[in-house]
């Protein structure tokens, strides 16, 4: 099965794990191999390999969470919503 590789910072991995806590996918992110990259700045990233189905499950879960918790009473994104939108963007590649 073909997988896609995603490089995600520690802060976003923690957010994803908390949102996916009731899913088997949470363990995929918990076990993610830590690597160092990004040129001279050497920022910590986790490398996660996911199938297309897993990517869709992550996007669906994050999107559902965004709708429930990432908007204010006027339907506008709050700070969590903007963060979730950014994280969803990591996985929204074709």
Buried (B, 14 or more C-beta within 10 A) or exposed (E): EEEEEBBBBEEBBBBBBEBBEEBEBBEBBEEBEEEEEEEEEEEEBBEBEBEEEBBEBBBEBBBEBBEEEBBEEEEEBBEBBEBBBEBBEBBEEE
